[in-house]
Each structure stands twice: as structure tokens, then as C-alpha cells.
Amino acid sequence: MSSQFVGLMDLPAVPVFHGIQLFSIAFVVLAFTSRLFFRGRTLGKALPTPGGLPWAGPVWAVEASNIYTTFKAWSEKFGKLYEVKLFGQNLIIISDPAIAKEILAKKAKTVSDRPALALVKGSKDSGKYLPFLGNNDHLTRQRRFGVLINNYTHQANYHGRMLPEATRFAHQLLTKSDSPFMLVDQVCGRLSCRMAFGTPAPRAAISRSAHNFMQNLSPGGQITNVLTFLRHLPSWINSDKHNESMRVDIEDRVWYGSYDKAKAAYENGTLRASYAKYYFDQREKTGLSEHEALHGIAMMATVSILTLIAPLQRWIVVMAQHPEWQEAVQKELDEVLHGRMADYDDSPKLPTLRATILESVRWASPVPTGIPHRLEEDMEYNGYHLSKNSNVLACDWSMCRSNEYYKDAETFNPSRYLDPDSPAYKEPLTEFPKLQNHSVFGWGRRTCIGQDYAAIQMLVVCAAIMYAFNISPPTDPKTGQKTKLNLQELLSTPNVIPIMEPIDIDFTPRSDAHAQRLQEAYRSSQIQDAEQEEDECL
């Protein structure tokens, strides 16, 4: 042909099978683009957001050590449900308990997963770390086991261990054997190890392992948890990975060593009542392999140390600044118990003490950001689209500091639970106020299974303190005046559960008579002082 243009009839014919392929490809492309185009219409509008840089998000507004205060500030500007992109992760922040219940509890089927921890290998699927397992069979089996052993110890009145350990703790405060917050670490660790393995012996090693674990799992604890792509670098470049490998090696030696010693004690008939003994007695009922049970028992010990240190620290700091509530609790103890120390079964008679504990948890949440849930499917809520694979956080700090639910929420005021005219008041006072079912314990399928244990330990240990002591902030050596404690500064830590650094709270005996009675209670407490803690990795 002389024309420089080629006519359609001059083009080579397209084989039929190529035409079908092209049509199929075009159909798939059209379907995909249509889904993207119409997704917002079918599943709702986009959530409000503070915006920010691509991928990184509003990094200039975020401080890792107190990100929960940023979340609260954003909730006041963008609403009770909003999303924010931070370092490649899409976060959906809930700041209202009613919304948290609707999404995390009522729709738990699609939002009970956990995001993988960047630095902690196998966090979701190894079956090792119960609170961080994915929504899988490991979670089902480990939660069932956790419920069994917690119910067992609760029904057995915690094997009579609460009061003796609380008495020992108060006696150590009296003799000043260590700093107060170090003693808080000890009493929480000793009780956790007694419940898990029947002995306080591995307390020091498991406590150190727990603190290291918390740092490596927290988003702001290590840089790899923020810049998650760093996990792909070899450990000789990324020191976080090297340190995590060492942490796991130590953790395994501690966990397996503690378990093996408990098993040996069981076989020779000397193992005391504990989670381990329950498993050995009821192995077939639990349905767990020995490997699974070991991880379940050791993880319960590990996590309960951290989750009990935090609220006990907060209660001490808050009460040190409120002598009027110390007097109210001491009056209640004196009138009800007539000079003896409180035990777990005295709880119905101590509503004032319970009110101070509940209010301290509300006012200074031990888990201020909440633990993230991962959306496994796209979801629509109240006209908004919630994207699959987003991490959903019920920000406990925002919910507990909401004036909609708590009048004058920024003020520490336990009377809100004791005054019949208060919206937070509930009856009967033999049951309420109570710590159980508080939002700090989580939502839906991921609620904490150790709530009764936490509530009883807090009650017995706090009662032991108020039985014997007046507590106050440390004295400034330069001025001779009491130091005003800044809770926000004390809680400035990037960890999911902020543990305060040691501070010198003053514990002064209420009187010589109270000090004498405490010493007598300690001598008759039948505490097994012969059981020495092993201060090395097992």
C-alpha cells in the first residue's frame, strides 16, 4: 500500500483466545477500579483525621512517651472516632466506651486479632504470648486454659497467699529494706510466681524478663517497633534484633527452668497449689501439650507482674497527695476490722478503700493507650468506613478523662462512687465500687482474664499499707518542704504499660502501736521466708 497509514483491515487478525484474555483482563481491571471507586459509598465515608505527611503522618505532634495525651487532644478536635496514619500504620482511635463496646465487643468476630509485633518474632502465632496472640486457635486454647487456672485459684481463695505476702511487704516498708517502688516490684513478682509455680523463688529473674519484654513489645520502646521495615535488616546492623534474640534466650531459660523445677517438685510431692500443679493434676482436662502449658503458665506470671505494678504505683502516688482520703480509708479499716489486717473476704465491708483503688485506675490509667486490635475485614460503623488491617485502639486515657462520663473528670475524687447523687454511684456498696469490668481490662474477646486476681491483690496490699502507714511525697532536702509530684512526668515512658521510675515516697508508721502490731502480724503470718529468691537466671 502506498499510503503511509495502515488501515484497520490491514492489521493482523487477533486470535480468538487473545481476545478472550484481553476481555478478561479488562473486566478484572474494571471490577477492581470500580471497587475502589465505590468502596467509600458502600462502606461509608472516611473517618476524620489530623492528616500529616505521607506514610509518616503528623509526626511533629507525637511524643512517644505520652502519646495518649495526644490521642485525647485529637479526640477533642476530631471526635470520638477518628483515624491517623503513623509510620505506615493506620490507627483508628476510639475515645468513647459506648463506641468501644459497639465495635470491639459486639463486632468481636472481625476485630479480635492483634497486629504482629515488629521486634517480637512469632508474637501472633507461636502460642507463647497470650495477650498478643492473633485471633487463632492458639488464642482459643490459651484463653481457655487461663480461665481455668484463674477460676481455680479464685475459688481456692488464692491459696491463702495474699495476706501473708501483703504483710511481708508492709513489714519491709517498715524496716526500709529497699526503696518503696522496688518493694512494689517484689510483692507483685512474689505473688505472681507463687500463683504460677508455687514458690517465689524465680521472682527476680521473671521480673527482669517481664520488664525487658515490655520494652521490646512497646511501639515506642525500640526504634524497630516504629520503623518496622528495620526488622528486615540483619542483627549485626540492627542492634534491636540482636538484643531481642538475647532477651528470648534468657526468657526461655527462666521459663523452662521454673517449669522444670515445678515439675520435679510435683513428682516428689512437694509442689504447692499453683497453676503448674493444676495443670499436672488436670492435664487431660486442659487439652494442652506440655509446651503450650509451660508458655501459658509462664506468660501469666510475666504479664501479671507488669499489670499489677502499674496500678499499685499509681495508687500510692495519688494517695500520697490526698491525706484526706488516707484518713477516710484508715477510719473504715479501724471501724470494720478492729485492729486486724484486711484479707480478700473483707472486700464487701471496704467500699471506701475500693473507691480509692477504682478512682486511681480511672484517673491515671495503667494502660492509657489501650492494647491494639486488628481489623480483619472492612467494617462500616455509623456511616464511617473502617479499613481492613487497621489497628484499633480504645484510648483508656481519653475515656477515663471524659466529662461526659465522669463529672469534673480531671479531679481525683473517689466520692463519685460513694455519693448516691453521683452518676457513677452503684449499689449495693458490698459489691460496688469494683475494679472488675473496668475499661482498663480491655474489650470483647481480648478482655483480661485475671481481673479478680488484680482486684483482690490491690485490695489486700493497699489495705496493708493503710493499716500501718501514713504516706506522703518525698521531702525536698533543700527546702524541707514536701515535693509536689507531677504525675504526667512520672508516667512519661514509651511503654504500653508505663512503669514509673523509683521515687522516695515517705511511709511513716501511723503510731508506735501500729508498728508493733505490724511486726506481730508479720511474725505470725506463716510466710515461708526459707524460700529464698533466686537472683540469677535459672
C-alpha positions as CSV (number, residue, x, y, z in Angstrom):
1,M,0.0,0.0,0.0
2,S,1.2,3.5,-0.9
3,S,-0.5,5.2,2.0
4,Q,1.7,5.9,5.0
5,F,-1.3,5.0,7.2
6,V,-2.2,1.4,7.8
7,G,-6.0,0.7,7.6
8,L,-7.8,-1.3,10.2
9,M,-8.3,-4.1,7.6
10,D,-4.5,-4.3,7.1
11,L,-3.9,-5.1,10.8
12,P,-3.2,-8.7,11.6
13,A,-6.3,-10.5,13.0
14,V,-6.3,-11.1,16.7
15,P,-6.7,-14.7,17.6
16,V,-9.9,-15.6,19.5
17,F,-8.1,-16.8,22.6
18,H,-6.1,-13.5,22.8
19,G,-9.4,-11.6,22.6
20,I,-10.8,-13.6,25.5
21,Q,-7.7,-12.9,27.6
22,L,-7.9,-9.2,26.8
23,F,-11.5,-9.1,27.7
24,S,-10.9,-10.9,31.0
25,I,-8.1,-8.6,31.9
26,A,-10.2,-5.6,31.1
27,F,-13.0,-7.0,33.2
28,V,-10.7,-7.5,36.2
29,V,-9.3,-4.0,35.9
30,L,-12.8,-2.5,35.7
31,A,-14.0,-4.5,38.7
32,F,-11.0,-3.5,40.8
33,T,-11.2,0.2,39.9
34,S,-15.0,0.1,40.5
35,R,-14.5,-1.4,43.9
36,L,-12.0,1.3,44.8
37,F,-14.4,4.0,43.4
38,F,-17.5,2.7,45.1
39,R,-16.0,1.4,48.4
40,G,-16.4,4.7,50.2
41,R,-20.1,4.7,49.1
42,T,-20.9,1.2,50.1
43,L,-19.0,1.1,53.4
44,G,-19.2,4.7,54.5
45,K,-17.3,7.9,54.5
46,A,-13.8,8.4,55.6
47,L,-13.1,9.0,59.3
48,P,-11.9,12.4,60.5
49,T,-8.1,12.6,60.6
50,P,-5.4,15.0,61.8
51,G,-3.7,14.4,58.4
52,G,0.1,14.7,58.2
53,L,2.9,13.7,55.9
54,P,2.6,10.7,53.5
55,W,3.4,7.5,55.3
56,A,4.8,9.2,58.4
57,G,1.7,11.1,59.4
58,P,1.6,14.1,61.9
59,V,4.9,13.2,63.5
60,W,5.5,16.7,64.8
61,A,2.5,16.4,67.1
62,V,3.5,13.0,68.6
63,E,5.7,12.3,71.6
64,A,6.2,8.6,72.2
65,S,6.5,9.0,76.0
66,N,2.9,10.3,76.4
67,I,1.2,9.7,73.1
68,Y,-2.1,9.0,74.9
69,T,-2.4,12.7,75.8
70,T,-2.0,13.5,72.1
71,F,-4.8,11.0,71.3
72,K,-7.0,12.7,73.8
73,A,-6.3,16.2,72.4
74,W,-7.1,14.9,68.9
75,S,-10.4,13.3,70.1
76,E,-11.5,16.8,71.3
77,K,-10.8,18.2,67.9
78,F,-11.7,15.4,65.5
79,G,-14.3,13.5,67.5
80,K,-14.6,10.3,69.5
81,L,-13.8,8.1,66.5
82,Y,-11.0,9.1,64.1
83,E,-8.0,7.7,62.3
84,V,-4.4,8.7,61.9
85,K,-1.6,7.3,59.9
86,L,1.7,7.0,61.7
87,F,4.8,5.5,60.1
88,G,2.9,3.4,57.6
89,Q,0.3,2.1,60.1
90,N,-3.3,3.1,60.0
91,L,-4.6,3.7,63.6
92,I,-8.3,4.0,64.4
93,I,-8.7,5.7,67.8
94,I,-11.8,5.2,70.0
95,S,-12.4,7.7,72.8
96,D,-15.8,6.7,74.0
97,P,-16.7,3.5,75.9
98,A,-20.1,3.2,74.1
99,I,-18.3,3.1,70.7
100,A,-15.7,0.7,72.0
101,K,-18.4,-1.6,73.1
102,E,-20.2,-1.4,69.7
103,I,-17.0,-2.1,67.7
104,L,-14.7,-4.2,69.9
105,A,-17.3,-6.2,71.8
106,K,-20.4,-6.5,69.6
107,K,-18.3,-7.0,66.4
108,A,-15.6,-9.0,68.1
109,K,-15.7,-11.6,65.4
110,T,-13.8,-9.3,63.0
111,V,-11.8,-7.2,65.4
112,S,-10.2,-9.6,67.9
113,D,-6.9,-10.0,66.1
114,R,-3.7,-8.4,67.2
115,P,-1.1,-6.7,65.0
116,A,2.2,-8.5,64.7
117,L,4.9,-7.1,67.0
118,A,7.7,-6.0,64.7
119,L,10.5,-6.9,67.1
120,V,9.0,-9.9,68.9
121,K,9.1,-12.8,66.4
122,G,6.1,-15.1,66.4
123,S,4.1,-12.8,68.7
124,K,0.8,-13.7,66.9
125,D,1.2,-17.4,66.0
126,S,3.8,-19.0,68.3
127,G,1.3,-19.7,71.1
128,K,3.8,-18.1,73.5
129,Y,2.5,-14.7,74.4
130,L,-1.2,-14.9,75.3
131,P,-2.1,-11.1,75.3
132,F,-0.6,-10.6,71.9
133,L,-1.7,-13.8,70.1
134,G,-3.6,-13.5,66.8
135,N,-7.3,-14.4,66.5
136,N,-6.4,-18.1,66.0
137,D,-6.6,-21.5,67.6
138,H,-3.6,-20.7,69.9
139,L,-5.7,-17.8,71.4
140,T,-8.7,-20.0,72.0
141,R,-6.7,-22.8,73.7
142,Q,-4.6,-20.4,75.8
143,R,-7.6,-18.3,76.9
144,R,-9.5,-21.4,77.9
145,F,-6.5,-22.6,80.0
146,G,-6.2,-19.1,81.5
147,V,-9.8,-19.0,82.6
148,L,-9.5,-22.5,84.1
149,I,-6.5,-21.7,86.2
150,N,-7.8,-18.2,87.3
151,N,-11.1,-19.7,88.4
152,Y,-9.2,-22.4,90.2
153,T,-7.1,-20.0,92.2
154,H,-10.0,-17.6,92.9
155,Q,-12.2,-20.4,94.2
156,A,-9.4,-21.6,96.4
157,N,-9.1,-18.0,97.8
158,Y,-5.7,-17.7,96.2
159,H,-4.4,-20.4,98.4
160,G,-4.1,-18.1,101.4
161,R,-1.1,-16.3,99.9
162,M,-2.4,-12.7,99.6
163,L,-2.4,-11.6,103.2
164,P,1.0,-13.1,104.2
165,E,2.7,-11.5,101.2
166,A,1.0,-8.2,101.8
167,T,2.1,-8.4,105.5
168,R,5.7,-9.2,104.4
169,F,5.6,-6.2,102.0
170,A,4.3,-3.8,104.8
171,H,7.0,-5.1,107.2
172,Q,9.7,-4.4,104.6
173,L,8.4,-0.9,104.2
174,L,8.6,-0.5,108.0
175,T,12.2,-1.8,108.1
176,K,13.1,0.2,104.9
177,S,14.8,-2.9,103.4
178,D,14.6,-1.3,99.9
179,S,13.0,1.7,98.2
180,P,9.2,1.6,98.2
181,F,8.8,1.1,94.4
182,M,11.4,-1.7,94.4
183,L,9.3,-3.4,97.1
184,V,6.2,-2.9,95.0
185,D,8.0,-4.8,92.2
186,Q,8.9,-7.5,94.7
187,V,5.4,-8.1,96.2
188,C,3.8,-8.2,92.7
189,G,6.5,-10.6,91.5
190,R,6.4,-12.9,94.5
191,L,2.6,-13.2,94.3
192,S,2.7,-13.9,90.6
193,C,5.4,-16.5,90.9
194,R,3.6,-18.2,93.9
195,M,0.4,-18.4,91.8
196,A,2.2,-19.7,88.7
197,F,4.9,-22.0,90.2
198,G,4.0,-22.4,93.8
199,T,7.1,-20.6,95.0
200,P,8.5,-17.0,94.9
201,A,12.0,-18.4,94.1
202,P,12.1,-17.2,90.4
203,R,10.7,-13.8,91.2
204,A,13.8,-11.7,90.4
205,A,14.6,-13.5,87.1
206,I,11.0,-13.4,85.9
207,S,10.5,-9.8,86.9
208,R,13.6,-8.7,84.9
209,S,12.4,-10.8,82.0
210,A,9.0,-9.1,82.2
211,H,10.4,-5.6,82.1
212,N,12.6,-6.4,79.1
213,F,9.7,-7.9,77.3
214,M,7.6,-4.8,77.9
215,Q,10.3,-2.6,76.4
216,N,10.7,-4.7,73.3
217,L,6.9,-5.0,72.6
218,S,6.0,-1.3,73.1
219,P,5.7,0.8,69.9
220,G,8.0,3.5,71.4
221,G,10.2,1.1,73.3
222,Q,12.6,0.3,70.4
223,I,13.1,2.1,67.1
224,T,12.3,-1.1,65.1
225,N,8.8,-1.0,66.6
226,V,8.3,2.4,64.9
227,L,10.2,2.0,61.7
228,T,9.1,-1.6,61.2
229,F,11.0,-2.1,57.9
230,L,14.1,-2.3,60.0
231,R,13.2,-5.8,61.1
232,H,14.4,-7.0,57.7
233,L,17.9,-5.9,58.4
234,P,20.4,-8.5,59.8
235,S,21.1,-8.3,63.5
236,W,24.7,-7.2,63.0
237,I,23.2,-4.0,61.6
238,N,20.1,-3.7,63.7
239,S,21.1,-4.0,67.3
240,D,17.4,-4.2,68.4
241,K,17.2,-7.6,66.8
242,H,20.4,-8.8,68.5
243,N,19.1,-7.6,71.9
244,E,15.7,-9.2,71.3
245,S,17.5,-12.5,70.5
246,M,19.4,-12.3,73.8
247,R,16.1,-11.4,75.6
248,V,14.4,-14.5,74.2
249,D,17.3,-16.8,75.2
250,I,17.2,-15.5,78.8
251,E,13.4,-15.7,78.9
252,D,13.4,-19.3,77.7
253,R,16.0,-20.3,80.3
254,V,13.9,-18.6,83.0
255,W,10.6,-20.0,81.9
256,Y,11.8,-23.6,81.2
257,G,13.9,-23.6,84.4
258,S,10.9,-22.5,86.5
259,Y,8.6,-25.1,84.9
260,D,11.1,-27.9,85.2
261,K,11.6,-27.2,88.9
262,A,7.9,-27.1,89.4
263,K,7.5,-30.5,87.6
264,A,10.3,-32.0,89.7
265,A,8.6,-30.8,92.9
266,Y,5.3,-32.2,91.7
267,E,6.9,-35.6,91.1
268,N,8.3,-35.7,94.6
269,G,5.1,-34.5,96.1
270,T,6.3,-31.1,97.3
271,L,4.7,-28.7,94.8
272,R,2.3,-26.3,96.4
273,A,-1.0,-25.3,94.9
274,S,-0.4,-23.3,91.7
275,Y,-1.2,-23.0,88.1
276,A,1.5,-25.6,87.4
277,K,0.1,-28.0,89.9
278,Y,-3.4,-27.6,88.4
279,Y,-2.0,-28.5,85.0
280,F,-0.2,-31.5,86.3
281,D,-3.3,-32.7,88.1
282,Q,-5.7,-31.9,85.2
283,R,-3.6,-32.4,82.2
284,E,-6.2,-34.2,80.2
285,K,-8.9,-31.7,81.1
286,T,-6.9,-28.8,79.9
287,G,-6.2,-30.4,76.5
288,L,-2.8,-28.6,76.3
289,S,0.5,-30.1,75.4
290,E,3.3,-29.6,77.9
291,H,4.8,-27.0,75.6
292,E,1.6,-25.0,75.5
293,A,1.0,-25.2,79.2
294,L,4.6,-24.1,80.0
295,H,4.0,-20.9,77.9
296,G,0.6,-20.3,79.4
297,I,1.8,-20.6,83.0
298,A,5.0,-18.5,82.5
299,M,3.1,-15.8,80.5
300,M,0.5,-15.5,83.2
301,A,3.3,-14.9,85.7
302,T,5.1,-12.4,83.4
303,V,2.1,-10.3,82.5
304,S,0.6,-10.2,86.0
305,I,3.8,-8.7,87.4
306,L,3.6,-5.7,85.0
307,T,-0.2,-5.2,85.1
308,L,-0.1,-5.1,88.9
309,I,2.9,-3.0,89.5
310,A,1.4,-0.1,87.4
311,P,-1.9,0.4,89.3
312,L,-0.2,-0.1,92.7
313,Q,2.3,2.6,91.9
314,R,-0.4,5.0,90.8
315,W,-2.5,4.4,93.9
316,I,0.5,5.1,96.2
317,V,1.4,8.3,94.3
318,V,-2.2,9.6,94.2
319,M,-2.9,8.7,97.9
320,A,0.3,10.4,99.0
321,Q,-1.1,13.6,97.7
322,H,-4.5,13.1,99.3
323,P,-4.2,12.7,103.0
324,E,-7.9,13.3,103.4
325,W,-8.6,10.0,101.6
326,Q,-6.0,8.2,103.6
327,E,-7.8,9.2,106.7
328,A,-11.1,8.1,105.3
329,V,-9.7,4.6,104.4
330,Q,-8.0,4.3,107.8
331,K,-11.2,5.2,109.6
332,E,-13.0,2.5,107.6
333,L,-10.4,-0.1,108.3
334,D,-10.3,0.7,112.1
335,E,-14.1,0.6,112.5
336,V,-14.7,-2.6,110.4
337,L,-11.6,-4.7,111.2
338,H,-11.0,-3.7,114.8
339,G,-7.2,-3.7,114.6
340,R,-6.5,-6.6,112.3
341,M,-5.3,-6.6,108.7
342,A,-7.7,-7.0,105.8
343,D,-7.9,-10.2,103.7
344,Y,-9.7,-11.0,100.5
345,D,-13.0,-11.8,102.1
346,D,-13.2,-8.4,103.8
347,S,-13.8,-6.7,100.5
348,P,-17.6,-6.3,100.9
349,K,-17.0,-4.2,104.1
350,L,-14.5,-1.8,102.5
351,P,-16.3,0.3,99.9
352,T,-14.1,3.4,100.6
353,L,-10.9,1.5,100.0
354,R,-12.3,0.1,96.8
355,A,-13.4,3.6,95.7
356,T,-9.8,4.9,96.1
357,I,-8.5,2.0,94.0
358,L,-11.0,2.3,91.3
359,E,-10.6,6.1,91.1
360,S,-6.8,5.8,90.9
361,V,-7.1,3.5,88.0
362,R,-9.6,5.9,86.3
363,W,-7.6,9.0,87.0
364,A,-4.2,7.5,86.0
365,S,-4.9,4.6,83.7
366,P,-2.2,1.9,83.8
367,V,-2.8,1.1,80.1
368,P,-3.5,4.6,78.8
369,T,-3.5,3.9,75.0
370,G,-5.1,0.5,75.3
371,I,-3.9,-2.6,73.5
372,P,-4.5,-2.6,69.7
373,H,-7.0,-4.8,68.0
374,R,-6.5,-5.5,64.3
375,L,-9.4,-5.3,61.9
376,E,-9.6,-8.5,59.8
377,E,-12.3,-7.2,57.4
378,D,-13.6,-3.8,56.2
379,M,-16.2,-2.5,58.5
380,E,-18.9,0.2,58.5
381,Y,-19.8,2.0,61.7
382,N,-22.3,4.8,62.0
383,G,-21.8,5.8,58.4
384,Y,-17.9,5.6,58.5
385,H,-15.6,3.3,56.8
386,L,-13.1,1.4,58.9
387,S,-10.4,-0.2,56.8
388,K,-9.2,-3.8,56.9
389,N,-5.8,-4.2,58.6
390,S,-6.2,-1.0,60.6
391,N,-5.1,-1.2,64.3
392,V,-8.0,-0.1,66.6
393,L,-7.1,1.4,69.9
394,A,-9.7,2.2,72.6
395,C,-7.7,5.0,74.3
396,D,-8.4,4.5,78.0
397,W,-6.9,7.8,79.0
398,S,-9.4,9.6,76.8
399,M,-12.4,7.6,78.0
400,C,-11.5,7.9,81.7
401,R,-10.9,11.6,81.5
402,S,-14.2,12.3,79.7
403,N,-16.5,14.8,81.4
404,E,-19.4,13.2,79.7
405,Y,-19.0,10.1,81.8
406,Y,-17.2,11.5,84.9
407,K,-18.1,14.8,86.4
408,D,-15.0,17.0,86.8
409,A,-13.0,14.2,85.2
410,E,-9.6,15.8,85.7
411,T,-10.1,15.7,89.5
412,F,-9.2,12.7,91.7
413,N,-12.5,12.1,93.6
414,P,-13.4,8.7,95.0
415,S,-16.6,10.0,96.4
416,R,-18.1,9.9,92.9
417,Y,-18.6,6.2,93.6
418,L,-19.9,6.6,97.2
419,D,-22.3,9.6,96.8
420,P,-25.9,8.4,95.9
421,D,-26.4,11.6,93.9
422,S,-23.4,10.9,91.7
423,P,-23.9,9.5,88.2
424,A,-21.1,6.9,88.9
425,Y,-22.8,5.6,92.1
426,K,-24.0,2.0,92.1
427,E,-25.5,-0.3,94.7
428,P,-25.1,-2.4,96.7
429,L,-21.9,-1.0,98.3
430,T,-21.0,-4.5,99.3
431,E,-20.2,-5.1,95.6
432,F,-19.7,-1.6,94.2
433,P,-17.5,0.2,93.5
434,K,-15.4,-2.6,92.0
435,L,-12.4,-2.8,89.7
436,Q,-13.7,-5.7,87.6
437,N,-15.1,-4.9,84.2
438,H,-13.3,-1.5,84.1
439,S,-12.3,-0.4,80.6
440,V,-8.6,-0.8,81.6
441,F,-9.1,-4.6,81.3
442,G,-9.8,-4.3,77.6
443,W,-12.8,-5.2,75.3
444,G,-14.6,-8.1,73.7
445,R,-12.7,-11.3,73.3
446,R,-9.5,-9.7,74.4
447,T,-10.6,-8.7,77.9
448,C,-8.1,-9.6,80.7
449,I,-8.9,-13.0,82.3
450,G,-7.1,-12.1,85.6
451,Q,-9.5,-9.3,86.7
452,D,-10.5,-10.9,90.0
453,Y,-6.9,-11.6,90.9
454,A,-5.9,-8.0,90.2
455,A,-8.8,-6.6,92.2
456,I,-8.1,-8.8,95.3
457,Q,-4.4,-8.2,95.2
458,M,-4.9,-4.4,95.0
459,L,-7.3,-4.5,97.9
460,V,-5.2,-6.6,100.2
461,V,-1.9,-4.8,99.5
462,C,-3.4,-1.3,99.7
463,A,-5.2,-2.2,102.9
464,A,-1.9,-3.4,104.4
465,I,-0.3,0.0,103.6
466,M,-3.2,2.0,105.1
467,Y,-3.3,-0.3,108.1
468,A,0.2,0.7,109.2
469,F,1.3,3.9,107.4
470,N,0.7,7.5,106.5
471,I,2.2,8.1,103.1
472,S,3.4,11.4,101.7
473,P,5.5,12.8,98.9
474,P,9.3,13.0,99.4
475,T,10.8,15.9,101.3
476,D,12.9,18.3,99.4
477,P,16.3,18.3,101.3
478,K,16.9,22.0,100.3
479,T,13.6,23.5,101.4
480,G,12.4,20.9,103.9
481,Q,9.0,21.0,102.1
482,K,7.1,18.1,100.7
483,T,7.6,17.8,96.9
484,K,4.6,18.2,94.6
485,L,4.5,15.1,92.4
486,N,3.9,15.6,88.7
487,L,2.0,12.5,87.6
488,Q,2.5,13.4,83.9
489,E,6.3,13.5,84.3
490,L,6.3,10.2,86.3
491,L,4.3,8.5,83.6
492,S,6.5,9.7,80.7
493,T,7.6,6.4,79.2
494,P,7.1,4.9,75.7
495,N,5.9,1.6,77.1
496,V,2.4,0.3,76.6
497,I,2.1,-0.1,80.4
498,P,4.0,2.9,81.9
499,I,6.0,1.8,84.9
500,M,7.3,4.7,87.0
501,E,10.9,5.1,87.9
502,P,11.6,4.7,91.6
503,I,10.8,7.7,93.8
504,D,11.2,8.2,97.5
505,I,7.6,8.2,98.8
506,D,7.6,8.6,102.6
507,F,6.0,5.8,104.6
508,T,5.6,6.8,108.2
509,P,4.0,4.5,110.8
510,R,0.7,5.8,112.0
511,S,1.8,5.2,115.5
512,D,4.2,3.1,117.6
513,A,1.3,0.8,118.4
514,H,0.6,0.3,114.7
515,A,4.2,-0.5,114.0
516,Q,4.2,-3.0,116.9
517,R,1.1,-4.7,115.6
518,L,2.5,-5.0,112.1
519,Q,5.7,-6.7,113.5
520,E,3.5,-9.1,115.4
521,A,1.4,-9.8,112.3
522,Y,4.5,-10.5,110.3
523,R,5.9,-12.9,112.8
524,S,2.6,-14.9,112.9
525,S,1.9,-14.7,109.1
526,Q,3.5,-18.1,108.4
527,I,5.3,-16.6,105.4
528,Q,7.8,-19.0,104.0
529,D,10.9,-16.9,104.5
530,A,13.0,-20.1,104.0
531,E,12.1,-19.9,100.3
532,Q,14.8,-17.6,99.0
533,E,14.5,-15.8,95.7
534,E,17.0,-17.0,93.1
535,D,18.7,-13.8,91.9
536,E,20.1,-15.4,88.8
537,C,18.6,-16.8,85.6
538,L,17.5,-20.3,86.2
